[in-house]
Amino acid sequence: MTNEQKAIKATIFSIIGNTCLALIKGLAGFFGNSYALIADAIESTTDIFASFLVLFGIKYSNKPADENHPYGHGRAEPLITFLVVGFLITSATVIGYESIANIGTSHDLPKSWTLYILGAIIIWKEYSFRLVMKRSRQTNSTSLAADAWHHRSDAITSVAAFIGISIALIMGKGYESADDWAALFAAFFILYNSYKIFRPALGEIMDENLNEDLVEEIRVVALTVPGILGTEKCFIRKAGMKYHVDLHAIVSAKISVKEGHDLAHKLKDTLREKNPELGHVLIHVEPDDYH
């Protein structure tokens, strides 16, 4: 299974899971008198649309290179991640606003059975986070990582709702707003996670150097190619699920231009064979007597 197929499969899993949970949370919140659960349902609904965006981004970013996009379409993925963050911020704003409005409004205590639903949701969302994050690491997908953090933030907001409802039920009349305070806490946590999702995507767009381990791996592999005496500059930029490499390789000054050319191609092929995550690899040949 290719990285693209793994990412698509994980995203479809998110869409189906979030659709089911949004319905369950919404109905449970309405009939169970819990705004924290309704807030949870709002977040899950935005997660559905966010996951569809991630699915589109993965498919588009994996389109092959063309005349207008010689490096491929990988940069579409962090752009999609920015949109996903926008969905998160919007849902946090709506939840926060409604929570503050409800805190000052008298309402009935939440139903005790909502705790059982929340317990099951917490377990499921944490499992979903771990599964999708694992696929994100396997595929180097920032938008899939954003989708995974949607699951984690959903699990945390459900924990907050569980605590808020528990306090309201244990303390009784006069503590109905504990449920609303839990929803407000959830809104702030969603904003915090929005930043955690946004930061790496911004780094990708800005070609931030976050790949020291990969640089070291490339240098080690380069020395296994006969004729490559060492390496100099090594620049890496991430685009979608691929890493594009610019590498300066040191060769003997006594070989011909053609031999240097052939060595560069052999090095490029070796690097891509050892690491399928590499996209474009540009080799600049440096003579050893130049140093």
C-alpha positions in Angstrom: 0.0 0.0 0.0 1.4 3.4 -1.0 1.7 6.4 1.4 -1.1 8.1 -0.5 -3.4 5.1 -0.1 -2.6 4.8 3.6 -3.4 8.5 4.1 -6.6 8.3 2.2 -7.7 5.2 4.1 -7.0 7.0 7.4 -8.9 10.1 6.3 -12.0 8.1 5.3 -11.8 6.4 8.7 -11.9 9.9 10.3 -14.9 11.0 8.2 -17.0 8.0 9.0 -16.1 8.1 12.7 -16.8 11.9 13.1 -20.1 11.6 11.3 -21.3 8.9 13.7 -20.0 10.7 16.7 -21.5 14.1 15.7 -25.0 12.5 15.6 -24.5 10.6 18.9 -23.2 13.7 20.7 -25.8 16.0 19.3 -28.7 13.8 20.3 -27.2 12.9 23.7 -26.5 16.6 24.4 -30.0 17.7 23.4 -31.9 15.0 25.3 -29.4 14.9 28.2 -29.4 18.6 28.9 -25.6 18.9 28.3 -24.2 21.9 26.4 -20.7 20.4 26.8 -21.9 17.4 24.7 -23.5 19.8 22.2 -20.2 21.7 22.0 -18.5 18.3 21.4 -21.0 17.7 18.6 -20.2 21.0 17.0 -16.5 20.2 17.0 -17.2 16.8 15.5 -19.3 18.4 12.7 -16.5 20.8 11.8 -14.1 17.8 11.9 -16.1 16.1 9.2 -15.6 19.1 6.8 -12.0 19.4 7.9 -11.4 15.7 7.1 -13.0 16.2 3.6 -10.5 19.0 3.1 -7.6 16.8 4.2 -8.8 14.1 1.8 -8.8 16.6 -1.1 -5.4 17.9 0.0 -3.9 14.5 0.0 -5.2 13.6 -3.4 -4.2 16.9 -5.0 -0.8 17.1 -3.4 0.1 13.7 -4.8 -0.7 14.7 -8.4 2.5 14.1 -10.5 4.7 17.1 -11.6 3.7 18.9 -14.7 4.9 21.9 -16.8 3.6 24.5 -14.4 4.5 22.5 -11.2 7.9 20.9 -11.9 8.3 20.0 -8.2 4.8 18.5 -8.0 1.8 19.7 -6.0 2.9 18.9 -2.5 2.7 22.4 -1.1 -1.1 22.1 -1.4 -1.0 20.0 1.8 0.1 22.6 4.3 -2.3 25.1 2.7 -5.1 22.6 3.4 -3.8 22.4 6.9 -4.2 26.1 7.3 -7.9 25.7 6.3 -8.3 22.9 8.8 -6.9 25.2 11.5 -9.5 27.8 10.4 -12.3 25.2 11.0 -10.9 24.5 14.5 -10.7 28.2 15.4 -14.3 28.8 14.2 -15.6 25.9 16.2 -13.7 27.0 19.3 -15.2 30.5 18.9 -18.7 29.3 18.6 -18.3 26.9 21.6 -16.8 29.7 23.7 -19.4 32.2 22.9 -22.3 29.8 23.6 -20.6 28.6 26.8 -20.4 32.1 28.2 -24.0 32.8 27.3 -25.2 29.6 29.0 -23.1 30.1 32.2 -25.4 33.0 33.2 -28.6 31.2 32.2 -30.4 28.8 34.5 -31.1 25.3 33.1 -31.7 21.7 34.1 -28.9 19.4 35.4 -27.4 17.1 32.7 -28.7 13.5 32.7 -26.4 10.9 34.4 -26.5 8.6 31.4 -24.6 11.1 29.3 -21.5 10.0 31.3 -21.6 6.5 29.8 -21.7 8.0 26.3 -18.9 10.3 27.0 -16.7 7.5 28.5 -17.2 5.5 25.3 -16.4 8.5 23.1 -13.2 9.3 25.0 -11.9 5.8 24.5 -12.8 5.8 20.8 -11.3 9.3 20.0 -8.0 8.4 21.8 -7.8 5.3 19.7 -8.6 7.3 16.5 -5.9 9.8 17.4 -3.3 7.1 17.8 -4.3 5.3 14.6 -4.3 8.5 12.4 -1.1 9.9 14.0 0.6 6.6 13.2 -0.4 6.9 9.6 0.7 10.6 9.6 4.2 9.6 10.7 4.3 6.7 8.1 3.3 9.0 5.3 5.0 12.3 6.4 1.6 14.1 6.0 1.1 17.3 7.9 -2.6 17.5 7.0 -3.1 14.0 8.3 -1.3 15.0 11.6 -3.8 17.9 11.8 -6.6 15.4 11.4 -5.1 13.3 14.1 -5.0 16.3 16.5 -8.7 16.8 15.8 -9.3 13.4 17.4 -7.0 14.2 20.4 -8.7 17.6 21.0 -12.1 15.9 20.7 -11.0 13.3 23.3 -9.9 16.2 25.6 -13.1 18.1 25.2 -15.0 15.0 26.0 -12.9 14.5 29.2 -13.7 18.1 30.1 -17.4 17.5 29.5 -17.2 14.3 31.6 -15.7 16.2 34.5 -18.2 19.1 34.1 -21.2 16.9 34.1 -19.9 14.8 37.0 -19.4 18.0 39.1 -22.9 19.2 38.2 -24.5 15.8 39.1 -22.5 15.3 42.3 -22.9 18.9 43.7 -26.5 19.2 42.5 -28.6 22.3 42.1 -26.6 25.5 41.8 -23.8 23.7 39.9 -25.5 23.3 36.6 -23.1 25.7 35.0 -20.1 23.3 35.6 -21.1 21.7 32.3 -20.8 25.0 30.6 -17.5 25.8 32.2 -16.2 22.5 30.9 -17.3 23.5 27.3 -15.5 26.8 27.8 -12.3 25.0 28.8 -12.7 22.8 25.8 -12.8 25.9 23.5 -9.5 27.2 24.9 -7.9 23.8 24.5 -9.1 23.6 20.8 -7.4 27.0 20.2 -4.2 25.7 21.8 -4.2 22.6 19.5 -4.9 24.9 16.5 -1.5 26.5 17.1 0.2 23.1 17.4 -1.2 22.1 14.1 -0.5 25.4 12.4 3.2 25.7 13.4 4.7 22.7 11.5 2.6 23.5 8.4 4.0 27.1 8.5 7.5 25.7 8.8 6.9 23.6 5.7 5.7 26.5 3.7 8.7 28.6 4.8 11.2 25.8 4.1 12.3 25.7 7.7 15.2 23.4 8.5 13.6 20.6 10.6 15.3 17.6 9.0 18.7 17.2 10.6 18.2 13.4 11.0 17.4 13.1 7.3 20.5 15.2 6.4 22.7 12.8 8.5 21.1 9.8 6.9 21.7 11.2 3.4 25.4 11.9 4.2 25.9 8.4 5.5 24.2 6.8 2.4 26.3 9.0 0.0 29.6 7.6 1.4 28.5 4.1 0.4 28.6 5.1 -3.3 32.1 4.2 -4.7 33.7 7.4 -6.0 31.9 9.8 -3.6 34.6 11.1 -1.2 32.3 13.2 1.0 29.5 15.7 1.1 29.2 19.4 1.7 26.0 21.4 1.7 22.8 19.5 2.1 19.5 21.4 1.9 16.1 19.8 2.3 12.6 21.1 1.9 9.4 19.2 2.4 6.5 19.4 0.0 3.5 17.2 0.9 4.8 13.7 1.6 8.1 14.1 -0.3 11.4 15.7 0.6 13.4 17.5 -2.1 17.2 17.5 -1.7 20.0 19.7 -2.9 23.3 18.0 -2.1 27.0 19.0 -2.8 29.1 15.8 -3.3 32.9 15.7 -3.3 34.6 13.6 -6.0 38.2 13.3 -7.3 39.4 16.2 -9.3 41.2 13.8 -11.7 38.0 12.1 -13.2 36.4 13.4 -16.3 33.2 15.5 -16.5 31.4 12.4 -17.8 32.6 10.3 -14.9 31.5 13.0 -12.5 28.1 13.2 -14.2 27.6 9.4 -14.0 28.6 9.5 -10.3 26.0 12.1 -9.6 23.3 10.0 -11.2 24.4 6.9 -9.3 24.3 8.9 -6.0 20.9 10.2 -6.8 19.5 6.7 -7.7 21.1 5.3 -4.5 19.5 7.9 -2.3 16.1 7.5 -3.8 16.4 3.7 -3.6 17.4 3.8 0.1 14.7 6.3 1.0 11.5 6.3 -1.2 10.3 9.5 0.7 12.8 11.6 -1.4 11.4 13.5 -4.3 13.7 15.6 -6.5 17.4 15.1 -5.7 19.8 17.6 -7.2 23.5 16.7 -6.9 26.2 19.3 -7.3 29.6 17.8 -7.9 32.6 19.4 -6.1 36.3 18.4 -7.0 38.3 17.3 -3.9 41.2 19.7 -4.7 38.9 22.7 -4.5 38.8 22.4 -0.7 
